Amino acid sequence: MIALLDYGAGNLTSVRKALAAVGAQVYIPRVPSDLEAAEAVIVPGVGNFARTSALDGTWREGIIAAIGRGRAMLGICLGLQWLFDGSTEAPDCPGLSLLRGQCDRLESQWPLKVPHVGWNALAFPRPSPLFAGIPEGSQVYFTHSYAAPVTSAAIAVTTHGVPFSSAVELDRVFGVQFHPEKSGDVGLRVLKNFLDAV
């Protein structure tokens, strides 16, 4: 069973449909103790980084405990950014700090616009099971204004004015800045690969 977190910041309907399409059984945990039944945790999210403040101390403890039990985790869009120390979009709102660094606003460079909305390519600095069977240069769908820095955790890098981490991995914790539920066959393959890694 996959725990899909609903903290008021995610397009849960589309994510649930995409997960169902790859054979996942999904439930929405209502309290942090519900995470104990999860084989994996998915944290989606769109919008301002401040929305992650709904994932308060008890939820943070529950998620960290699940990871400590060896459960896999996937952050999507805002969920990826939350894996880092925080974001300049909401400086007073801490991230989960599993990964070091601050997310920052993408630089606007004509003719490119911010927010970064639409399809863009993935480059793979190192192999990852999350992208098994997915060719370099595959296109996925983005919609965001802030992004994570490129660090040693990056397993995919995308450039929109500047390069940023479009996917990260640390042990069994993964994050994708793009929306796999809106990225066609490539996005579904990413979700299937995540399930295979659970």
CORDA-V559319 format. One record per pair of residues at least 4 apart in sequence whose C-alpha atoms are under 8 Angstrom apart, sorted by the first residue. I is the first residue (numbers start at 1). J is the second residue. Records with the same first field share a line. If there is no record, write none. Layout:
I = J  J
This chain:
1 = 24  25  26  27  37  38  39  40
2 = 24  25  26  27  38  39  40  41  42
3 = 26  27  28  29  35  38  39  40  41  42
4 = 12  26  27  28  29  41  42  43  44
5 = 28  29  41  42  43  44
6 = 10  12  28  29  43  44
7 = 52  54  55
8 = 51  54
9 = 44  45  46  47  51  52
10 = 44  45  46
11 = 15  44  45  46
12 = 16  44
13 = 17
14 = 18  181  182
15 = 19  181
16 = 20  26
17 = 21  181
18 = 22  181  188  191
19 = 23  24  25  26  188  191
20 = 24  25  26
21 = 188
22 = 188  191  192
24 = 195
29 = 34  35
30 = 34
31 = 35  59
32 = 58  59  62  63
33 = 62
34 = 38
35 = 41  62  63  66
36 = 66
38 = 66  71
39 = 71  72  198
40 = 71  72  73  74  198
41 = 63  71  72  73  74
42 = 73  74  75  76
43 = 73  74  75  76  79
44 = 75  76  77  78  79
45 = 76  77  78  79
46 = 77  78
47 = 51  78  144
48 = 89  90
49 = 78  81  82  87  89  90  93
50 = 89  90  93
52 = 78  82  93  95
53 = 93  94
55 = 59  60
56 = 60
57 = 61
58 = 62
59 = 63
60 = 64  96
61 = 65
62 = 66
63 = 67
64 = 68
65 = 69
66 = 70  71
67 = 71  72  73  172  173
70 = 172
71 = 172  198
72 = 172  173  174  197  198
73 = 172  173  174  175
74 = 79  80  173  174  175  176  194
75 = 79  80  81  82  83  174  175  176
76 = 80  175  176  177  178  179
77 = 81  144  175  176  177  178  179
78 = 82  177
79 = 83  175  176
80 = 84  148  167  168  174  175  176  177
81 = 86  87  95  103  147  148  177
82 = 86  95  96  97
83 = 95  96  97  98  99  175
84 = 95  96  97  98  99  100  101  102  103  148
85 = 94  95  96  97  98  99  100  101  102
86 = 90  91  93  94  95  96  97  101  102  103
87 = 91  93  94  95  102  103  104  146
88 = 102  103  104  105
89 = 104  105  146
99 = 153  170
101 = 148  149
102 = 148  149
103 = 146  147  148  149
104 = 146  147  148  149
105 = 145  146  147
106 = 114  115  145  146  147  160  161  162
107 = 114  161  162
108 = 112  113  114  161
109 = 113  161
112 = 160  161
114 = 144  145
115 = 143  144  145
116 = 142  143  144  145  160
117 = 141  142  143  144
118 = 141  142  143
119 = 139  140  141  142
120 = 138  139  140  141  142  158
121 = 137  138  139  140  158  159
122 = 136  137  138  139  140  156  157  158  166
123 = 136  137  156  157  158
124 = 136  155  156  157
125 = 154  155  156  157
126 = 154  155  156
127 = 131  155
128 = 132  155  169
129 = 193  194  197
130 = 190  191  193  194  197
131 = 189  190  193
132 = 193
134 = 138  186  189
138 = 186
139 = 183  186
140 = 178  179  180  182  183  184  186  187
141 = 178  179  180  182  183
142 = 177  178  179
143 = 178  179
147 = 164  165  177
148 = 164  165  166
149 = 163  164  165
150 = 154  157  163  164  165
151 = 165
153 = 168  169  170
154 = 165  166  167  168  169
155 = 165  166  167  168  169
156 = 165  166  167  168
157 = 163  164  165  166  167
158 = 163  164  165  166
159 = 163  164
160 = 164
165 = 177
166 = 176  177  178
167 = 174  175  176  177
168 = 174  175  176
169 = 173  174  175
170 = 174
172 = 197
178 = 183
179 = 183  187
180 = 184  186  187  188  190  191
181 = 187  188
182 = 187
183 = 187  188
184 = 188
185 = 189
186 = 190
187 = 191
188 = 192
189 = 193
190 = 194
191 = 195
192 = 196
193 = 197
194 = 198
